[in-house]
């Protein structure tokens, strides 16, 4: 998953410390609601240490009794090698979410599946492994969700 939309309002903040904007705070819970609806909630979340990823996670309001969360500074603006290394934390945990940044999200999807997909903010790619092959089931984007 890519973090929700962040703010560029305070130009004195460094990139790591940028918070979510209003749209981001609204999109993150909508994504959680959809993941819950389709029964694709993670058992483990590996999250970048940036403010915007941590605020995305917080806004999604996961039940801490049902999901293990690992804050991993090395995911912040990680390249493909680091993201692939992060996958080693996923074994034996069931469904895992890596909550990070672009271009890493797009590169990881491409490297695993051989497909290229744009990952706007707050988008999540549902990928599963089948006999050593990674298959993209779908990408959920906030703009495609219709909640009343």
WOGILIN-V469447 format. One record per helix or strand of 3 or more residues. SS is the DSSP state (a for helix, b for strand). FROM is the first residue (numbers start at 1). TO is the last residue. If there is no record, write none. Layout:
ss:SS from:FROM to:TO
ss:SS from:FROM to:TO
This chain:
ss:a from:15 to:17
ss:a from:22 to:37
ss:b from:44 to:47
ss:a from:51 to:60
ss:b from:68 to:71
ss:a from:73 to:75
ss:a from:80 to:90
ss:b from:96 to:100
ss:a from:104 to:113
ss:b from:124 to:130
ss:b from:133 to:140
ss:a from:142 to:144
